[in-house]
Every structure is written in C-alpha cells, then in structure tokens.
Amino acid sequence: MAEINWTDEAELWLKDIHNYIAQDSPASAVRVVEAIYETAQLLRRFPKIGYSYDRIPNKHIRILLYGHYRMAYLIKPDGNIDILGVFHGALDMERYLF
C-alpha cells in the first residue's frame, strides 16, 4: 500500500480552507478538512483513482476530487504519493503548481 505525504504547501492550503470555512462555521470547517483527508486516504489503495492532469507536461500530476475541491498529487517512482495542494474548483491550479 502506498504511503501518503502531505507537502508543506498542501498542508498550508488545507489550513487556509479550514480558516476560511471556520469564519462562518468552525464545526463545518473541521468536517470538510477531515473529509478531504479521508478522501485522500483512498489513494493508498487506489493511487490512480484521480484523473491525469495533462495541462502541465512531463509532471505526471493527477487530480482527486472532493466536492468543490481538487487535490493535486504525484505518484512517485517508489509508488508513494505526494499531495501537492488542495484547491477550490474556482482557482486556476496552474498558477500554483510549479
């Protein structure tokens, strides 16, 4: 089974998502962040469940969806996974990925 590594950048995105939602509902913020984290755990058993993001050539980035959020991740040669970021669907991810 693959190991999942949340990059510092991805953790910052997750914290920002939490803080934004918590302005209106702290309980909802916790639920959303936990659900994003749990969805990412699917990658341990099914690393290719996300779709290939081919807008950045030669990077082999994949995207896993949860609600309005997109998790960008990379399957490393050893089979482990780096979560690169968690983005709201309205954001242009290319501005933030590499």
Long-range contacts (C-beta under 8 A, 24 or more apart in sequence): 1-44, 1-45, 2-43, 2-44, 2-45, 2-47, 2-75, 2-79, 2-80, 2-81, 3-44, 3-80, 3-81, 4-40, 4-41, 4-43, 4-44, 4-80, 4-81, 4-83, 5-80, 5-81, 5-82, 5-83, 6-40, 6-83, 7-82, 7-83, 7-84, 7-85, 9-84, 9-85, 10-71, 10-83, 10-84, 10-85, 10-86, 13-85, 13-86, 13-87, 14-86, 17-69, 17-86, 17-88, 32-67, 35-66, 35-67, 36-66, 36-69, 36-71, 36-86, 39-64, 39-66, 39-71, 40-64, 40-71, 40-73, 40-83, 43-73, 43-81, 44-81, 47-75, 47-79, 47-81, 48-75, 53-93, 55-94, 56-94, 56-97, 56-98, 59-97, 59-98, 61-97, 72-97
